[in-house]
Amino acid sequence: CSMNDVVLTEGNEGNENIRPRSWSMVVSVRSNGGQHLCIGTILSDFYILTSARCVSNLPVNSNLHVVAGLDDLWTNGTSVRQVAQFVI
C-alpha cells in the first residue's frame, strides 16, 4: 500500500523502524475539536474501516473528521474530510 517498506530493527523484538509515509492506508479519526479518537484504514474513496468501539458511544450527529497523510498524531495531515455518516 505504500512506496516505503517497513524495516524491522535487529535486536529490538516487537519494535519497528517506520519510515515516514510508510502507512499510507492509515488515517486518524478525530472528534469536533480535532482530538484523535482512533485509527482507521482506507477501504475505498468513500469508506474508512475502524473499530465499532471508536464510534459506538458517540451521538449520531457527532462532527467527526478523517485525517490522512500523517506521520504522527500531532500534525494536521495533508487531507481532512468530514464524516457524512458512520455505521455500526
Backbone bond lengths (Angstrom), bond angles and torsions (degrees), N, CA, C in turn:
res aa  C-N    CA-C-N  psi(-1)  N-CA   C-N-CA  omega(-1)  CA-C   N-CA-C  phi
1 C - - - 1.450 - - 1.516 112.34 -
2 S 1.299 118.05 -3.92 1.456 120.05 -176.09 1.512 109.80 -141.76
3 M 1.306 115.67 160.61 1.460 119.76 177.35 1.525 111.21 -83.92
4 N 1.333 117.57 -11.51 1.455 122.15 179.21 1.518 110.06 -104.28
5 D 1.314 116.90 140.87 1.457 121.96 176.26 1.519 110.29 -89.70
6 V 1.322 115.60 153.49 1.462 120.92 170.48 1.517 106.64 -89.22
7 V 1.321 117.33 128.83 1.450 122.13 -175.39 1.520 109.28 -109.48
8 L 1.323 117.42 121.48 1.453 120.74 176.36 1.526 108.89 -76.54
9 T 1.326 115.39 135.41 1.456 120.98 -178.21 1.518 109.07 -91.85
10 E 1.313 117.94 126.89 1.467 122.80 -179.59 1.530 111.18 -61.17
11 G 1.324 116.43 137.37 1.458 122.13 174.24 1.511 114.84 82.09
12 N 1.315 118.62 -3.39 1.462 121.77 178.39 1.521 109.10 -119.25
13 E 1.322 116.65 73.39 1.454 120.67 -177.65 1.520 109.91 -57.09
14 G 1.306 115.79 133.59 1.454 120.65 178.60 1.515 113.72 88.19
15 N 1.316 118.69 -11.41 1.463 120.96 179.14 1.517 109.81 -105.17
16 E 1.311 115.36 145.06 1.450 120.55 178.37 1.516 109.30 -125.14
17 N 1.299 116.59 140.44 1.446 122.06 173.39 1.518 106.57 -90.59
18 I 1.321 116.71 101.13 1.451 120.89 -174.30 1.516 109.44 -94.76
19 R 1.310 115.56 124.56 1.453 120.81 177.84 1.532 109.34 -79.70
20 P 1.334 117.43 149.65 1.469 119.41 177.31 1.526 111.31 -54.11
21 R 1.319 115.23 138.61 1.463 124.77 178.59 1.526 113.88 63.41
22 S 1.327 117.31 24.89 1.457 119.44 178.58 1.529 112.24 -85.69
23 W 1.327 117.80 -7.93 1.460 121.75 179.13 1.526 109.03 -122.15
24 S 1.309 116.56 59.84 1.468 121.45 -173.31 1.527 113.84 -66.06
25 M 1.326 118.54 -14.50 1.459 120.72 -179.15 1.527 112.46 -89.87
26 V 1.329 117.67 -3.00 1.461 122.23 -176.68 1.527 109.77 -98.41
27 V 1.342 115.93 135.22 1.457 122.09 178.98 1.520 109.94 -126.67
28 S 1.318 115.92 163.43 1.463 122.49 174.90 1.519 108.08 -101.18
29 V 1.331 117.50 127.71 1.459 122.43 173.53 1.520 105.88 -94.81
30 R 1.342 115.86 121.94 1.463 120.89 -172.98 1.522 111.63 -124.12
31 S 1.343 114.01 151.65 1.464 121.03 179.75 1.523 110.82 -88.92
32 N 1.310 115.37 -174.05 1.469 123.84 -175.48 1.523 114.04 -42.44
33 G 1.309 117.28 -53.83 1.450 120.74 -175.24 1.509 114.32 -85.03
34 G 1.316 117.48 10.50 1.456 120.43 -179.87 1.511 113.58 86.71
35 Q 1.338 117.36 10.35 1.463 121.46 179.25 1.524 110.12 -74.91
36 H 1.325 116.09 129.38 1.464 121.69 178.60 1.524 109.85 -65.40
37 L 1.342 116.26 126.90 1.464 121.52 176.70 1.518 111.28 -100.49
38 C 1.333 116.06 -46.43 1.456 121.01 -176.89 1.521 108.85 -168.76
39 I 1.319 115.89 177.36 1.458 119.67 177.78 1.523 109.57 -100.96
40 G 1.299 114.72 161.48 1.453 121.37 175.79 1.516 108.80 -139.56
41 T 1.312 115.66 167.49 1.455 122.26 178.49 1.524 108.74 -121.27
42 I 1.319 116.67 132.89 1.454 121.36 179.58 1.533 108.93 -72.10
43 L 1.330 116.05 122.27 1.464 121.27 176.01 1.522 111.11 -98.53
44 S 1.329 116.67 -36.09 1.469 121.99 179.84 1.522 108.26 -161.63
45 D 1.322 116.51 -172.61 1.461 120.65 177.91 1.526 112.54 -63.44
46 F 1.316 117.04 -21.46 1.461 120.82 -173.67 1.525 114.96 -118.10
47 Y 1.332 118.86 -7.97 1.456 120.34 -174.16 1.518 112.73 -129.80
48 I 1.341 114.15 135.91 1.462 123.39 173.94 1.523 106.68 -120.53
49 L 1.313 117.32 132.69 1.468 121.89 177.19 1.521 108.49 -99.34
50 T 1.324 116.41 127.84 1.455 122.15 174.59 1.522 107.53 -140.94
51 S 1.300 117.46 174.91 1.462 119.53 179.94 1.525 109.74 -75.93
52 A 1.318 117.05 146.98 1.461 121.64 177.14 1.524 110.05 -61.20
53 R 1.309 116.42 -31.34 1.464 121.57 179.41 1.533 111.33 -58.94
54 C 1.311 116.66 -30.16 1.455 122.20 -178.60 1.526 111.66 -63.22
55 V 1.320 117.83 -38.63 1.464 121.29 -173.74 1.526 114.38 -118.86
56 S 1.331 118.75 -2.36 1.463 120.56 -172.59 1.527 113.55 -65.23
57 N 1.318 119.42 -27.62 1.460 121.37 -178.83 1.523 113.11 -100.62
58 L 1.319 117.75 7.27 1.462 121.45 -179.34 1.521 110.50 -89.75
59 P 1.339 117.43 145.43 1.468 119.59 173.05 1.524 110.13 -62.97
60 V 1.325 117.28 150.21 1.456 122.13 -177.59 1.528 111.52 -59.09
61 N 1.315 118.61 -31.84 1.456 121.94 -177.88 1.535 112.63 -91.27
62 S 1.310 117.52 21.85 1.463 120.98 179.35 1.522 110.50 -62.90
63 N 1.306 115.17 144.59 1.460 121.91 179.61 1.527 108.41 -93.62
64 L 1.336 116.47 87.96 1.463 121.61 -178.33 1.520 110.86 -100.16
65 H 1.328 114.92 150.01 1.461 121.39 176.12 1.522 109.29 -130.44
66 V 1.314 115.71 151.91 1.455 122.56 173.26 1.526 106.24 -112.84
67 V 1.340 115.79 127.54 1.462 121.12 -177.34 1.525 108.46 -116.81
68 A 1.321 116.52 122.97 1.464 122.37 -179.45 1.529 109.58 -115.89
69 G 1.316 115.40 166.65 1.459 120.96 178.64 1.511 112.82 79.31
70 L 1.335 116.56 33.60 1.458 122.05 -177.56 1.521 111.57 -100.01
71 D 1.323 115.47 144.82 1.468 120.96 168.22 1.516 110.10 -103.55
72 D 1.331 116.65 -18.71 1.458 122.34 177.34 1.531 107.86 -156.30
73 L 1.324 117.37 172.48 1.460 121.17 -175.57 1.521 113.29 -83.28
74 W 1.321 117.85 -1.67 1.456 121.33 -175.99 1.519 112.68 -100.55
75 T 1.329 117.43 -0.76 1.461 120.23 178.41 1.523 109.32 -102.32
76 N 1.317 116.31 167.19 1.460 121.17 -177.45 1.514 113.60 -84.50
77 G 1.307 117.95 -18.09 1.459 120.35 -179.15 1.515 111.41 82.56
78 T 1.298 115.59 169.41 1.461 120.58 -177.91 1.518 112.74 -100.09
79 S 1.326 117.10 -13.36 1.455 121.04 -178.49 1.526 109.31 -141.85
80 V 1.326 116.59 121.76 1.465 121.85 179.27 1.523 107.60 -123.87
81 R 1.324 116.08 126.49 1.467 121.34 179.79 1.521 109.31 -129.96
82 Q 1.317 116.40 140.29 1.456 121.22 176.52 1.523 109.10 -79.98
83 V 1.323 116.53 141.18 1.459 122.29 178.27 1.525 108.60 -80.97
84 A 1.321 117.04 123.48 1.456 121.65 -179.72 1.521 111.46 -80.80
85 Q 1.328 116.65 -35.74 1.457 120.81 -176.79 1.519 108.51 -159.30
86 F 1.340 116.05 143.13 1.454 117.93 169.67 1.513 109.47 -124.09
87 V 1.315 114.85 143.10 1.454 122.13 -174.93 1.523 108.37 -123.17
88 I 1.311 115.91 130.57 1.474 120.58 178.07 1.512 107.88 -102.61
